[in-house]
Structures are given as C-alpha cells and as structure tokens.
Amino acid sequence: MSEITISYLKGDITELFTDAIVNPANSSLKLGGGVAGAIAKKGGKQIQDECDKIGHCPVGEAVITSGGNLKAKYVIHAVGPRYKIDNPSDKLLYNAVFNALKLAENNKLKSIALPAISTGIFGYPKKEAAEIITRAIRDFINTNPQYVEDIILCLFDDEDYKIFVSFSEHDHH
C-alpha cells in the first residue's frame, strides 16, 4: 500500500497541475460564481458542455469531466450542501468529499486537490466544514486506495488555511 500524503496549500486551485481538481458544484452543474466560475473561465466551454450532458448531480454526490484547458486533467464536480437548507448538512458534506475522492480512485487518478467545499456562498461555517472534510479524507484513506497518493487541500485565504491546518494537527495520533 502506498503512503498517502495530505498537504495544505493556500492559493488558486485552477492553477494546479494535479490529475483532478474538485469543483464545489451546485446540483444543476452550472458553473456560476466563485471557484466554479474561475474553473469555467480558465477551463473553457468544454467543461460546461460536459456538465450539461450529465445534466444533474444530487447533493452529496460527485461527477467527473475533463479539465478542458486547465492544467488539471479532470474536474470532479462535488455537490456540497447549502448549509441548513440541504439536510442533514454534515452527512451531505461528508458524502460530497468522500464521493469525490472515490471517483478519483475509480478513475485511477494519483493526485486530487479540493477546496473548502460548501464554505463559500453555500454558507457552511468554516470550522465545522474543516472538521467534516478532514474526517471524510481520513475515512477515505482508511479504505486503502490503490491509486490516489496525493490529496491537496487548496485553500483560498489565510483564515481557511489556518483553520484546516489546525484540524490536521490535532488529527495525527
């Protein structure tokens, strides 16, 4: 079994050379604002076209498209919950992260970068989200994936970065 590394990076997820980046998607798979908008702008029309073919993705699930013109080969569109609207929010956020990672594994991808899903316009409190996302990653690693080797949490700003890193630190037993 290969050792899986989890790293934390502050920056722009659309600039990463990973096999896949995770788009915090909505269930209609329309690439609107925030991270999704940046992915659409840099990745080109192809990504939205592929999303339109898929059509819909339930909250807590994930789908994969090509990366278009991005540096990443693929985009995994994970639909996180809108806080207190899509319930149970904690379970749905956990599922979105876990399913995104599983999709990377099923497509034999080695490296995947995720943003802080649901914390933007979906309104999830950052500390709670960090705890759930970290737990989903750890549980995925415990399934002994064969292909995934690098999981990168790509965080937008100092605040997100500090919160996630603090969870990783009191996580190592």
Rosetta constraint file for C-alpha pairs under 8 A:
AtomPair CA 1 CA 144 HARMONIC 7.09 0.50
AtomPair CA 1 CA 145 HARMONIC 8.00 0.50
AtomPair CA 1 CA 146 HARMONIC 6.90 0.50
AtomPair CA 2 CA 146 HARMONIC 7.36 0.50
AtomPair CA 2 CA 149 HARMONIC 6.95 0.50
AtomPair CA 3 CA 149 HARMONIC 6.69 0.50
AtomPair CA 4 CA 141 HARMONIC 7.36 0.50
AtomPair CA 4 CA 148 HARMONIC 7.21 0.50
AtomPair CA 4 CA 149 HARMONIC 4.55 0.50
AtomPair CA 4 CA 150 HARMONIC 5.79 0.50
AtomPair CA 4 CA 151 HARMONIC 7.44 0.50
AtomPair CA 5 CA 149 HARMONIC 6.29 0.50
AtomPair CA 5 CA 150 HARMONIC 5.04 0.50
AtomPair CA 5 CA 151 HARMONIC 6.20 0.50
AtomPair CA 6 CA 150 HARMONIC 6.10 0.50
AtomPair CA 6 CA 151 HARMONIC 4.80 0.50
AtomPair CA 6 CA 152 HARMONIC 5.66 0.50
AtomPair CA 6 CA 153 HARMONIC 7.48 0.50
AtomPair CA 7 CA 150 HARMONIC 7.69 0.50
AtomPair CA 7 CA 151 HARMONIC 6.43 0.50
AtomPair CA 7 CA 152 HARMONIC 4.81 0.50
AtomPair CA 7 CA 153 HARMONIC 6.20 0.50
AtomPair CA 8 CA 152 HARMONIC 5.78 0.50
AtomPair CA 8 CA 153 HARMONIC 4.88 0.50
AtomPair CA 8 CA 154 HARMONIC 6.10 0.50
AtomPair CA 8 CA 155 HARMONIC 7.35 0.50
AtomPair CA 8 CA 161 HARMONIC 7.23 0.50
AtomPair CA 8 CA 164 HARMONIC 7.84 0.50
AtomPair CA 8 CA 165 HARMONIC 6.99 0.50
AtomPair CA 9 CA 152 HARMONIC 6.97 0.50
AtomPair CA 9 CA 153 HARMONIC 6.12 0.50
AtomPair CA 9 CA 154 HARMONIC 4.81 0.50
AtomPair CA 9 CA 155 HARMONIC 6.02 0.50
AtomPair CA 9 CA 161 HARMONIC 7.35 0.50
AtomPair CA 10 CA 154 HARMONIC 5.67 0.50
AtomPair CA 10 CA 155 HARMONIC 4.74 0.50
AtomPair CA 10 CA 156 HARMONIC 5.77 0.50
AtomPair CA 10 CA 157 HARMONIC 6.22 0.50
AtomPair CA 10 CA 158 HARMONIC 7.22 0.50
AtomPair CA 10 CA 161 HARMONIC 6.28 0.50
AtomPair CA 11 CA 154 HARMONIC 6.29 0.50
AtomPair CA 11 CA 155 HARMONIC 6.05 0.50
AtomPair CA 11 CA 156 HARMONIC 5.53 0.50
AtomPair CA 11 CA 157 HARMONIC 7.22 0.50
AtomPair CA 12 CA 16 HARMONIC 7.47 0.50
AtomPair CA 12 CA 154 HARMONIC 7.20 0.50
AtomPair CA 12 CA 155 HARMONIC 7.73 0.50
AtomPair CA 12 CA 156 HARMONIC 6.74 0.50
AtomPair CA 13 CA 21 HARMONIC 6.96 0.50
AtomPair CA 13 CA 35 HARMONIC 7.94 0.50
AtomPair CA 13 CA 113 HARMONIC 7.19 0.50
AtomPair CA 13 CA 114 HARMONIC 7.75 0.50
AtomPair CA 13 CA 115 HARMONIC 7.22 0.50
AtomPair CA 13 CA 154 HARMONIC 5.90 0.50
AtomPair CA 13 CA 155 HARMONIC 7.90 0.50
AtomPair CA 14 CA 21 HARMONIC 7.55 0.50
AtomPair CA 14 CA 38 HARMONIC 7.01 0.50
AtomPair CA 14 CA 39 HARMONIC 5.97 0.50
AtomPair CA 14 CA 42 HARMONIC 7.29 0.50
AtomPair CA 14 CA 70 HARMONIC 6.74 0.50
AtomPair CA 14 CA 71 HARMONIC 7.46 0.50
AtomPair CA 14 CA 72 HARMONIC 7.80 0.50
AtomPair CA 15 CA 70 HARMONIC 7.40 0.50
AtomPair CA 15 CA 71 HARMONIC 6.44 0.50
AtomPair CA 15 CA 72 HARMONIC 8.00 0.50
AtomPair CA 16 CA 21 HARMONIC 7.71 0.50
AtomPair CA 16 CA 71 HARMONIC 6.17 0.50
AtomPair CA 16 CA 72 HARMONIC 6.31 0.50
AtomPair CA 16 CA 113 HARMONIC 7.90 0.50
AtomPair CA 17 CA 71 HARMONIC 4.98 0.50
AtomPair CA 17 CA 72 HARMONIC 4.93 0.50
AtomPair CA 17 CA 73 HARMONIC 7.96 0.50
AtomPair CA 18 CA 71 HARMONIC 7.43 0.50
AtomPair CA 18 CA 72 HARMONIC 5.07 0.50
AtomPair CA 18 CA 73 HARMONIC 7.25 0.50
AtomPair CA 18 CA 111 HARMONIC 5.26 0.50
AtomPair CA 18 CA 112 HARMONIC 5.76 0.50
AtomPair CA 18 CA 113 HARMONIC 6.71 0.50
AtomPair CA 19 CA 72 HARMONIC 5.24 0.50
AtomPair CA 19 CA 73 HARMONIC 5.09 0.50
AtomPair CA 19 CA 74 HARMONIC 6.13 0.50
AtomPair CA 19 CA 109 HARMONIC 5.99 0.50
AtomPair CA 19 CA 110 HARMONIC 6.48 0.50
AtomPair CA 19 CA 111 HARMONIC 5.20 0.50
AtomPair CA 19 CA 112 HARMONIC 6.01 0.50
AtomPair CA 20 CA 67 HARMONIC 7.63 0.50
AtomPair CA 20 CA 72 HARMONIC 5.37 0.50
AtomPair CA 20 CA 73 HARMONIC 5.86 0.50
AtomPair CA 20 CA 74 HARMONIC 4.55 0.50
AtomPair CA 20 CA 75 HARMONIC 5.32 0.50
AtomPair CA 20 CA 76 HARMONIC 6.51 0.50
AtomPair CA 20 CA 104 HARMONIC 7.35 0.50
AtomPair CA 20 CA 109 HARMONIC 7.39 0.50
AtomPair CA 20 CA 111 HARMONIC 6.48 0.50
AtomPair CA 20 CA 112 HARMONIC 4.78 0.50
AtomPair CA 20 CA 113 HARMONIC 6.44 0.50
AtomPair CA 21 CA 72 HARMONIC 6.42 0.50
AtomPair CA 21 CA 74 HARMONIC 6.64 0.50
AtomPair CA 21 CA 75 HARMONIC 5.13 0.50
AtomPair CA 21 CA 76 HARMONIC 6.15 0.50
AtomPair CA 21 CA 112 HARMONIC 5.58 0.50
AtomPair CA 21 CA 113 HARMONIC 4.71 0.50
AtomPair CA 21 CA 114 HARMONIC 6.06 0.50
AtomPair CA 22 CA 75 HARMONIC 5.76 0.50
AtomPair CA 22 CA 76 HARMONIC 4.69 0.50
AtomPair CA 22 CA 77 HARMONIC 5.72 0.50
AtomPair CA 22 CA 78 HARMONIC 6.52 0.50
AtomPair CA 22 CA 100 HARMONIC 7.34 0.50
AtomPair CA 22 CA 112 HARMONIC 7.35 0.50
AtomPair CA 22 CA 113 HARMONIC 6.10 0.50
AtomPair CA 22 CA 114 HARMONIC 4.92 0.50
AtomPair CA 22 CA 115 HARMONIC 6.77 0.50
AtomPair CA 23 CA 35 HARMONIC 6.77 0.50
AtomPair CA 23 CA 36 HARMONIC 5.84 0.50
AtomPair CA 23 CA 39 HARMONIC 7.52 0.50
AtomPair CA 23 CA 75 HARMONIC 6.54 0.50
AtomPair CA 23 CA 76 HARMONIC 6.01 0.50
AtomPair CA 23 CA 77 HARMONIC 4.69 0.50
AtomPair CA 23 CA 78 HARMONIC 6.09 0.50
AtomPair CA 23 CA 114 HARMONIC 7.53 0.50
AtomPair CA 23 CA 115 HARMONIC 7.55 0.50
AtomPair CA 24 CA 35 HARMONIC 7.05 0.50
AtomPair CA 24 CA 36 HARMONIC 6.57 0.50
AtomPair CA 24 CA 77 HARMONIC 6.17 0.50
AtomPair CA 24 CA 78 HARMONIC 5.41 0.50
AtomPair CA 24 CA 79 HARMONIC 5.95 0.50
AtomPair CA 24 CA 80 HARMONIC 6.55 0.50
AtomPair CA 24 CA 115 HARMONIC 7.30 0.50
AtomPair CA 24 CA 117 HARMONIC 5.41 0.50
AtomPair CA 24 CA 118 HARMONIC 6.86 0.50
AtomPair CA 25 CA 29 HARMONIC 5.92 0.50
AtomPair CA 25 CA 30 HARMONIC 7.46 0.50
AtomPair CA 25 CA 31 HARMONIC 7.06 0.50
AtomPair CA 25 CA 36 HARMONIC 6.66 0.50
AtomPair CA 25 CA 77 HARMONIC 5.41 0.50
AtomPair CA 25 CA 78 HARMONIC 5.50 0.50
AtomPair CA 25 CA 79 HARMONIC 4.76 0.50
AtomPair CA 25 CA 80 HARMONIC 6.99 0.50
AtomPair CA 26 CA 30 HARMONIC 6.69 0.50
AtomPair CA 26 CA 31 HARMONIC 7.90 0.50
AtomPair CA 26 CA 57 HARMONIC 7.81 0.50
AtomPair CA 26 CA 59 HARMONIC 7.73 0.50
AtomPair CA 26 CA 78 HARMONIC 7.97 0.50
AtomPair CA 26 CA 79 HARMONIC 5.36 0.50
AtomPair CA 26 CA 80 HARMONIC 7.32 0.50
AtomPair CA 27 CA 56 HARMONIC 5.61 0.50
AtomPair CA 27 CA 57 HARMONIC 4.78 0.50
AtomPair CA 27 CA 58 HARMONIC 5.50 0.50
AtomPair CA 27 CA 59 HARMONIC 6.10 0.50
AtomPair CA 27 CA 79 HARMONIC 5.93 0.50
AtomPair CA 28 CA 55 HARMONIC 6.44 0.50
AtomPair CA 28 CA 56 HARMONIC 4.87 0.50
AtomPair CA 28 CA 57 HARMONIC 6.53 0.50
AtomPair CA 29 CA 48 HARMONIC 7.83 0.50
AtomPair CA 29 CA 51 HARMONIC 5.79 0.50
AtomPair CA 29 CA 52 HARMONIC 7.12 0.50
AtomPair CA 29 CA 55 HARMONIC 6.70 0.50
AtomPair CA 29 CA 56 HARMONIC 6.07 0.50
AtomPair CA 29 CA 57 HARMONIC 6.87 0.50
AtomPair CA 29 CA 77 HARMONIC 7.67 0.50
AtomPair CA 30 CA 48 HARMONIC 7.00 0.50
AtomPair CA 30 CA 51 HARMONIC 7.39 0.50
AtomPair CA 30 CA 52 HARMONIC 7.81 0.50
AtomPair CA 31 CA 36 HARMONIC 4.88 0.50
AtomPair CA 31 CA 37 HARMONIC 5.46 0.50
AtomPair CA 31 CA 39 HARMONIC 7.73 0.50
AtomPair CA 31 CA 40 HARMONIC 6.13 0.50
AtomPair CA 31 CA 48 HARMONIC 6.75 0.50
AtomPair CA 32 CA 36 HARMONIC 5.82 0.50
AtomPair CA 32 CA 37 HARMONIC 4.91 0.50
AtomPair CA 33 CA 37 HARMONIC 4.36 0.50
AtomPair CA 33 CA 38 HARMONIC 7.39 0.50
AtomPair CA 34 CA 38 HARMONIC 6.48 0.50
AtomPair CA 34 CA 120 HARMONIC 7.65 0.50
AtomPair CA 35 CA 39 HARMONIC 6.18 0.50
AtomPair CA 36 CA 40 HARMONIC 6.17 0.50
AtomPair CA 37 CA 41 HARMONIC 6.11 0.50
AtomPair CA 38 CA 42 HARMONIC 6.15 0.50
AtomPair CA 39 CA 43 HARMONIC 5.47 0.50
AtomPair CA 39 CA 44 HARMONIC 7.97 0.50
AtomPair CA 39 CA 70 HARMONIC 7.70 0.50
AtomPair CA 40 CA 44 HARMONIC 5.62 0.50
AtomPair CA 40 CA 45 HARMONIC 6.86 0.50
AtomPair CA 40 CA 47 HARMONIC 6.80 0.50
AtomPair CA 40 CA 48 HARMONIC 6.91 0.50
AtomPair CA 41 CA 45 HARMONIC 7.99 0.50
AtomPair CA 42 CA 69 HARMONIC 6.52 0.50
AtomPair CA 42 CA 70 HARMONIC 6.14 0.50
AtomPair CA 43 CA 47 HARMONIC 6.54 0.50
AtomPair CA 43 CA 67 HARMONIC 6.29 0.50
AtomPair CA 43 CA 68 HARMONIC 4.81 0.50
AtomPair CA 43 CA 69 HARMONIC 4.37 0.50
AtomPair CA 43 CA 70 HARMONIC 4.75 0.50
AtomPair CA 44 CA 48 HARMONIC 7.85 0.50
AtomPair CA 44 CA 68 HARMONIC 6.06 0.50
AtomPair CA 44 CA 69 HARMONIC 6.03 0.50
AtomPair CA 45 CA 49 HARMONIC 6.18 0.50
AtomPair CA 45 CA 68 HARMONIC 7.70 0.50
AtomPair CA 46 CA 50 HARMONIC 6.16 0.50
AtomPair CA 46 CA 66 HARMONIC 7.95 0.50
AtomPair CA 46 CA 68 HARMONIC 5.68 0.50
AtomPair CA 47 CA 51 HARMONIC 6.22 0.50
AtomPair CA 47 CA 65 HARMONIC 6.47 0.50
AtomPair CA 47 CA 66 HARMONIC 6.47 0.50
AtomPair CA 47 CA 67 HARMONIC 6.61 0.50
AtomPair CA 47 CA 68 HARMONIC 5.77 0.50
AtomPair CA 48 CA 52 HARMONIC 6.05 0.50
AtomPair CA 49 CA 53 HARMONIC 6.43 0.50
AtomPair CA 50 CA 54 HARMONIC 6.50 0.50
AtomPair CA 50 CA 65 HARMONIC 6.22 0.50
AtomPair CA 50 CA 66 HARMONIC 7.83 0.50
AtomPair CA 51 CA 55 HARMONIC 5.99 0.50
AtomPair CA 51 CA 56 HARMONIC 7.94 0.50
AtomPair CA 51 CA 65 HARMONIC 7.06 0.50
AtomPair CA 52 CA 56 HARMONIC 7.93 0.50
AtomPair CA 57 CA 61 HARMONIC 6.35 0.50
AtomPair CA 57 CA 62 HARMONIC 6.72 0.50
AtomPair CA 57 CA 63 HARMONIC 7.07 0.50
AtomPair CA 57 CA 79 HARMONIC 6.98 0.50
AtomPair CA 58 CA 62 HARMONIC 7.95 0.50
AtomPair CA 58 CA 79 HARMONIC 6.87 0.50
AtomPair CA 59 CA 79 HARMONIC 4.96 0.50
AtomPair CA 59 CA 80 HARMONIC 5.84 0.50
AtomPair CA 59 CA 81 HARMONIC 6.02 0.50
AtomPair CA 59 CA 86 HARMONIC 7.67 0.50
AtomPair CA 59 CA 92 HARMONIC 6.56 0.50
AtomPair CA 59 CA 96 HARMONIC 7.21 0.50
AtomPair CA 60 CA 78 HARMONIC 7.10 0.50
AtomPair CA 60 CA 79 HARMONIC 5.52 0.50
AtomPair CA 60 CA 80 HARMONIC 5.68 0.50
AtomPair CA 60 CA 81 HARMONIC 6.96 0.50
AtomPair CA 60 CA 91 HARMONIC 7.94 0.50
AtomPair CA 60 CA 92 HARMONIC 4.56 0.50
AtomPair CA 60 CA 93 HARMONIC 6.10 0.50
AtomPair CA 60 CA 94 HARMONIC 7.43 0.50
AtomPair CA 60 CA 95 HARMONIC 4.84 0.50
AtomPair CA 60 CA 96 HARMONIC 4.01 0.50
AtomPair CA 60 CA 97 HARMONIC 7.78 0.50
AtomPair CA 60 CA 99 HARMONIC 7.53 0.50
AtomPair CA 61 CA 78 HARMONIC 6.03 0.50
AtomPair CA 61 CA 79 HARMONIC 5.89 0.50
AtomPair CA 61 CA 80 HARMONIC 7.97 0.50
AtomPair CA 61 CA 95 HARMONIC 6.61 0.50
AtomPair CA 61 CA 96 HARMONIC 5.13 0.50
AtomPair CA 61 CA 99 HARMONIC 5.96 0.50
AtomPair CA 61 CA 100 HARMONIC 7.41 0.50
AtomPair CA 62 CA 76 HARMONIC 6.54 0.50
AtomPair CA 62 CA 77 HARMONIC 5.35 0.50
AtomPair CA 62 CA 78 HARMONIC 4.21 0.50
AtomPair CA 62 CA 79 HARMONIC 6.18 0.50
AtomPair CA 62 CA 96 HARMONIC 6.31 0.50
AtomPair CA 62 CA 99 HARMONIC 5.88 0.50
AtomPair CA 62 CA 100 HARMONIC 5.35 0.50
AtomPair CA 62 CA 103 HARMONIC 7.32 0.50
AtomPair CA 63 CA 76 HARMONIC 5.66 0.50
AtomPair CA 63 CA 77 HARMONIC 5.25 0.50
AtomPair CA 63 CA 78 HARMONIC 6.66 0.50
AtomPair CA 63 CA 100 HARMONIC 7.55 0.50
AtomPair CA 63 CA 103 HARMONIC 7.44 0.50
AtomPair CA 64 CA 74 HARMONIC 6.85 0.50
AtomPair CA 64 CA 75 HARMONIC 5.78 0.50
AtomPair CA 64 CA 76 HARMONIC 4.38 0.50
AtomPair CA 64 CA 77 HARMONIC 6.05 0.50
AtomPair CA 64 CA 103 HARMONIC 7.44 0.50
AtomPair CA 65 CA 74 HARMONIC 5.76 0.50
AtomPair CA 65 CA 75 HARMONIC 5.33 0.50
AtomPair CA 65 CA 76 HARMONIC 6.41 0.50
AtomPair CA 65 CA 77 HARMONIC 7.76 0.50
AtomPair CA 66 CA 73 HARMONIC 6.10 0.50
AtomPair CA 66 CA 74 HARMONIC 4.29 0.50
AtomPair CA 66 CA 75 HARMONIC 5.84 0.50
AtomPair CA 67 CA 71 HARMONIC 7.33 0.50
AtomPair CA 67 CA 72 HARMONIC 5.67 0.50
AtomPair CA 67 CA 73 HARMONIC 4.76 0.50
AtomPair CA 67 CA 74 HARMONIC 4.07 0.50
AtomPair CA 67 CA 75 HARMONIC 5.17 0.50
AtomPair CA 68 CA 73 HARMONIC 7.53 0.50
AtomPair CA 68 CA 74 HARMONIC 7.70 0.50
AtomPair CA 76 CA 100 HARMONIC 6.37 0.50
AtomPair CA 76 CA 103 HARMONIC 7.72 0.50
AtomPair CA 76 CA 104 HARMONIC 7.74 0.50
AtomPair CA 77 CA 100 HARMONIC 7.47 0.50
AtomPair CA 78 CA 96 HARMONIC 5.43 0.50
AtomPair CA 78 CA 97 HARMONIC 6.97 0.50
AtomPair CA 78 CA 99 HARMONIC 7.70 0.50
AtomPair CA 78 CA 100 HARMONIC 5.91 0.50
AtomPair CA 79 CA 96 HARMONIC 5.88 0.50
AtomPair CA 80 CA 92 HARMONIC 6.52 0.50
AtomPair CA 80 CA 93 HARMONIC 5.17 0.50
AtomPair CA 80 CA 96 HARMONIC 5.57 0.50
AtomPair CA 80 CA 97 HARMONIC 7.97 0.50
AtomPair CA 80 CA 117 HARMONIC 6.10 0.50
AtomPair CA 80 CA 118 HARMONIC 5.31 0.50
AtomPair CA 81 CA 85 HARMONIC 7.41 0.50
AtomPair CA 81 CA 86 HARMONIC 5.21 0.50
AtomPair CA 81 CA 87 HARMONIC 7.49 0.50
AtomPair CA 81 CA 89 HARMONIC 5.70 0.50
AtomPair CA 81 CA 92 HARMONIC 5.96 0.50
AtomPair CA 81 CA 93 HARMONIC 5.90 0.50
AtomPair CA 81 CA 118 HARMONIC 6.18 0.50
AtomPair CA 81 CA 122 HARMONIC 6.87 0.50
AtomPair CA 82 CA 86 HARMONIC 5.41 0.50
AtomPair CA 82 CA 89 HARMONIC 7.29 0.50
AtomPair CA 82 CA 118 HARMONIC 6.56 0.50
AtomPair CA 82 CA 122 HARMONIC 4.37 0.50
AtomPair CA 82 CA 123 HARMONIC 6.50 0.50
AtomPair CA 82 CA 124 HARMONIC 7.10 0.50
AtomPair CA 83 CA 87 HARMONIC 7.80 0.50
AtomPair CA 83 CA 89 HARMONIC 5.96 0.50
AtomPair CA 83 CA 118 HARMONIC 7.47 0.50
AtomPair CA 83 CA 122 HARMONIC 5.88 0.50
AtomPair CA 83 CA 123 HARMONIC 5.51 0.50
AtomPair CA 83 CA 124 HARMONIC 5.08 0.50
AtomPair CA 84 CA 88 HARMONIC 7.78 0.50
AtomPair CA 84 CA 89 HARMONIC 6.35 0.50
AtomPair CA 85 CA 89 HARMONIC 7.67 0.50
AtomPair CA 86 CA 92 HARMONIC 7.72 0.50
AtomPair CA 87 CA 91 HARMONIC 7.89 0.50
AtomPair CA 87 CA 92 HARMONIC 7.20 0.50
AtomPair CA 88 CA 92 HARMONIC 6.28 0.50
AtomPair CA 89 CA 93 HARMONIC 6.05 0.50
AtomPair CA 90 CA 94 HARMONIC 6.16 0.50
AtomPair CA 90 CA 129 HARMONIC 7.95 0.50
AtomPair CA 90 CA 132 HARMONIC 6.91 0.50
AtomPair CA 91 CA 95 HARMONIC 6.11 0.50
AtomPair CA 92 CA 96 HARMONIC 6.10 0.50
AtomPair CA 93 CA 97 HARMONIC 6.42 0.50
AtomPair CA 93 CA 117 HARMONIC 7.58 0.50
AtomPair CA 93 CA 118 HARMONIC 7.42 0.50
AtomPair CA 93 CA 129 HARMONIC 7.68 0.50
AtomPair CA 93 CA 132 HARMONIC 7.14 0.50
AtomPair CA 93 CA 133 HARMONIC 7.33 0.50
AtomPair CA 94 CA 98 HARMONIC 6.09 0.50
AtomPair CA 94 CA 132 HARMONIC 5.83 0.50
AtomPair CA 94 CA 133 HARMONIC 6.15 0.50
AtomPair CA 94 CA 135 HARMONIC 7.69 0.50
AtomPair CA 94 CA 136 HARMONIC 5.48 0.50
AtomPair CA 95 CA 99 HARMONIC 5.71 0.50
AtomPair CA 95 CA 136 HARMONIC 7.55 0.50
AtomPair CA 96 CA 100 HARMONIC 6.08 0.50
AtomPair CA 97 CA 101 HARMONIC 6.36 0.50
AtomPair CA 97 CA 117 HARMONIC 7.87 0.50
AtomPair CA 97 CA 133 HARMONIC 6.39 0.50
AtomPair CA 97 CA 136 HARMONIC 6.21 0.50
AtomPair CA 97 CA 137 HARMONIC 7.23 0.50
AtomPair CA 98 CA 102 HARMONIC 6.16 0.50
AtomPair CA 98 CA 136 HARMONIC 5.38 0.50
AtomPair CA 98 CA 137 HARMONIC 6.60 0.50
AtomPair CA 98 CA 139 HARMONIC 7.90 0.50
AtomPair CA 98 CA 140 HARMONIC 6.23 0.50
AtomPair CA 99 CA 103 HARMONIC 6.01 0.50
AtomPair CA 100 CA 104 HARMONIC 6.43 0.50
AtomPair CA 101 CA 105 HARMONIC 6.33 0.50
AtomPair CA 101 CA 112 HARMONIC 7.64 0.50
AtomPair CA 101 CA 137 HARMONIC 7.74 0.50
AtomPair CA 101 CA 140 HARMONIC 7.12 0.50
AtomPair CA 102 CA 106 HARMONIC 6.08 0.50
AtomPair CA 102 CA 140 HARMONIC 7.47 0.50
AtomPair CA 103 CA 107 HARMONIC 6.19 0.50
AtomPair CA 104 CA 108 HARMONIC 6.31 0.50
AtomPair CA 104 CA 109 HARMONIC 5.20 0.50
AtomPair CA 104 CA 110 HARMONIC 7.69 0.50
AtomPair CA 104 CA 112 HARMONIC 7.16 0.50
AtomPair CA 104 CA 148 HARMONIC 7.06 0.50
AtomPair CA 105 CA 109 HARMONIC 5.75 0.50
AtomPair CA 105 CA 110 HARMONIC 7.67 0.50
AtomPair CA 105 CA 145 HARMONIC 6.60 0.50
AtomPair CA 105 CA 146 HARMONIC 7.29 0.50
AtomPair CA 105 CA 147 HARMONIC 5.75 0.50
AtomPair CA 105 CA 148 HARMONIC 5.69 0.50
AtomPair CA 108 CA 147 HARMONIC 5.33 0.50
AtomPair CA 108 CA 148 HARMONIC 7.15 0.50
AtomPair CA 109 CA 147 HARMONIC 5.98 0.50
AtomPair CA 109 CA 148 HARMONIC 5.79 0.50
AtomPair CA 110 CA 147 HARMONIC 5.39 0.50
AtomPair CA 110 CA 148 HARMONIC 4.17 0.50
AtomPair CA 110 CA 149 HARMONIC 5.15 0.50
AtomPair CA 110 CA 150 HARMONIC 6.30 0.50
AtomPair CA 111 CA 148 HARMONIC 5.95 0.50
AtomPair CA 111 CA 149 HARMONIC 5.99 0.50
AtomPair CA 111 CA 150 HARMONIC 4.56 0.50
AtomPair CA 111 CA 151 HARMONIC 5.96 0.50
AtomPair CA 111 CA 152 HARMONIC 7.69 0.50
AtomPair CA 112 CA 148 HARMONIC 7.68 0.50
AtomPair CA 112 CA 150 HARMONIC 6.35 0.50
AtomPair CA 112 CA 151 HARMONIC 5.19 0.50
AtomPair CA 112 CA 152 HARMONIC 6.20 0.50
AtomPair CA 113 CA 151 HARMONIC 5.87 0.50
AtomPair CA 113 CA 152 HARMONIC 4.44 0.50
AtomPair CA 113 CA 153 HARMONIC 5.68 0.50
AtomPair CA 113 CA 154 HARMONIC 6.22 0.50
AtomPair CA 114 CA 151 HARMONIC 7.69 0.50
AtomPair CA 114 CA 152 HARMONIC 6.24 0.50
AtomPair CA 114 CA 153 HARMONIC 5.01 0.50
AtomPair CA 114 CA 154 HARMONIC 5.78 0.50
AtomPair CA 115 CA 153 HARMONIC 5.83 0.50
AtomPair CA 115 CA 154 HARMONIC 5.06 0.50
AtomPair CA 115 CA 155 HARMONIC 5.71 0.50
AtomPair CA 115 CA 156 HARMONIC 7.64 0.50
AtomPair CA 116 CA 120 HARMONIC 7.98 0.50
AtomPair CA 116 CA 126 HARMONIC 7.95 0.50
AtomPair CA 116 CA 129 HARMONIC 7.35 0.50
AtomPair CA 116 CA 130 HARMONIC 7.26 0.50
AtomPair CA 116 CA 133 HARMONIC 7.79 0.50
AtomPair CA 116 CA 153 HARMONIC 7.47 0.50
AtomPair CA 116 CA 154 HARMONIC 7.55 0.50
AtomPair CA 116 CA 155 HARMONIC 6.46 0.50
AtomPair CA 116 CA 160 HARMONIC 7.73 0.50
AtomPair CA 117 CA 129 HARMONIC 7.65 0.50
AtomPair CA 118 CA 122 HARMONIC 4.97 0.50
AtomPair CA 118 CA 123 HARMONIC 6.42 0.50
AtomPair CA 118 CA 124 HARMONIC 5.45 0.50
AtomPair CA 118 CA 129 HARMONIC 7.57 0.50
AtomPair CA 119 CA 123 HARMONIC 5.25 0.50
AtomPair CA 119 CA 124 HARMONIC 4.43 0.50
AtomPair CA 119 CA 125 HARMONIC 6.26 0.50
AtomPair CA 119 CA 126 HARMONIC 5.90 0.50
AtomPair CA 119 CA 129 HARMONIC 6.97 0.50
AtomPair CA 120 CA 124 HARMONIC 7.16 0.50
AtomPair CA 124 CA 128 HARMONIC 7.47 0.50
AtomPair CA 124 CA 129 HARMONIC 6.33 0.50
AtomPair CA 125 CA 129 HARMONIC 6.13 0.50
AtomPair CA 126 CA 130 HARMONIC 5.98 0.50
AtomPair CA 126 CA 160 HARMONIC 7.09 0.50
AtomPair CA 126 CA 163 HARMONIC 7.45 0.50
AtomPair CA 127 CA 131 HARMONIC 6.31 0.50
AtomPair CA 127 CA 163 HARMONIC 6.37 0.50
AtomPair CA 127 CA 164 HARMONIC 7.82 0.50
AtomPair CA 128 CA 132 HARMONIC 6.36 0.50
AtomPair CA 129 CA 133 HARMONIC 5.94 0.50
AtomPair CA 130 CA 134 HARMONIC 5.90 0.50
AtomPair CA 130 CA 163 HARMONIC 6.97 0.50
AtomPair CA 130 CA 164 HARMONIC 5.56 0.50
AtomPair CA 130 CA 167 HARMONIC 6.98 0.50
AtomPair CA 131 CA 135 HARMONIC 6.18 0.50
AtomPair CA 131 CA 164 HARMONIC 7.93 0.50
AtomPair CA 131 CA 167 HARMONIC 6.55 0.50
AtomPair CA 132 CA 136 HARMONIC 6.17 0.50
AtomPair CA 133 CA 137 HARMONIC 6.25 0.50
AtomPair CA 134 CA 138 HARMONIC 6.21 0.50
AtomPair CA 134 CA 164 HARMONIC 7.93 0.50
AtomPair CA 134 CA 167 HARMONIC 7.28 0.50
AtomPair CA 134 CA 168 HARMONIC 7.28 0.50
AtomPair CA 135 CA 139 HARMONIC 6.10 0.50
AtomPair CA 136 CA 140 HARMONIC 6.10 0.50
AtomPair CA 137 CA 141 HARMONIC 6.25 0.50
AtomPair CA 138 CA 142 HARMONIC 6.30 0.50
AtomPair CA 139 CA 143 HARMONIC 6.71 0.50
AtomPair CA 140 CA 144 HARMONIC 7.48 0.50
AtomPair CA 140 CA 145 HARMONIC 7.56 0.50
AtomPair CA 141 CA 145 HARMONIC 6.44 0.50
AtomPair CA 155 CA 160 HARMONIC 5.90 0.50
AtomPair CA 155 CA 161 HARMONIC 5.58 0.50
AtomPair CA 156 CA 160 HARMONIC 6.58 0.50
AtomPair CA 156 CA 161 HARMONIC 7.36 0.50
AtomPair CA 157 CA 161 HARMONIC 6.17 0.50
AtomPair CA 158 CA 162 HARMONIC 6.06 0.50
AtomPair CA 159 CA 163 HARMONIC 6.29 0.50
AtomPair CA 160 CA 164 HARMONIC 6.19 0.50
AtomPair CA 161 CA 165 HARMONIC 6.08 0.50
AtomPair CA 162 CA 166 HARMONIC 6.04 0.50
AtomPair CA 163 CA 167 HARMONIC 6.56 0.50
AtomPair CA 164 CA 168 HARMONIC 6.39 0.50
AtomPair CA 165 CA 169 HARMONIC 6.24 0.50
AtomPair CA 166 CA 170 HARMONIC 6.66 0.50
AtomPair CA 167 CA 171 HARMONIC 6.12 0.50
AtomPair CA 168 CA 172 HARMONIC 6.87 0.50
